[in-house]
Amino acid sequence: EFLKHPRQDLIGQVFWELYPKAVGNPYWVNYHKAFETHRPVHFEALSGLVPMWYEVHAYPREDRLDIYLHNINERKQLEQDLAYQAQILENVHDLIVATDSEQRITYWNRAAEVLYGWTAEEALGRLPSELLGTLVTRRQREAWTQDLQKNERLQLEVVQRTKDGRQIIVEAVTVPWRDASGNIVGYINTGQEV
């Protein structure tokens, strides 16, 4: 059964005559494109007939289209959830900076841009110590790394430099980011100017 019709009632029927509300929607547009150009089409769209997202592959034949639909509702919900979380991270007032296991910046939110003056594009891939000129000795950095291996959180105040050369004091919290095996694969840093 599809769209409240038994399968046998649909075979040989013109879909657009059965569902005139679908005329003009992305499915209609792409199916006609495939048929007119004799080229397969691949697209994703929300059905206008039921509340479902589908990934669609349509293959033109001489007198018909072979259409394969794959329900992608779960993936679309995850994408929506991730977009929502990303928007939250971009709009919090505390800086959020993530680094990989080699300390290279992998995420730099809008608050970090405002505080430090560097855009995310300028910061990504760089070492925070080089970018921010964090005043810390090698011994301090090694102690911090050991603390993070043992503990789940490190809170401290550091002196850092903005893009325009000003020195600022930042109260920062760093937590390790661990993979499924418990290995540290990066760090998440939050903070604000004191």
Buried (B, 14 or more C-beta within 10 A) or exposed (E): EEEEEEEEEEEEEEBBEEBEEBBEBBBBBBBBBBBEEEEEBEBEBBBBBEEEBBBBBBBBEEEEBEBEBEEBEEEBEEEEEEEEEEEEBEEEEBBBBBBBEEBBBBBBBBBBBEBBBBEBEBBEEBEBEEBBBBEBEEEEEEEBBEEBEEEEEBEBEBEBBBBEEEEBEBBBBBBBBEEEEEEEEBBBBBBEEE
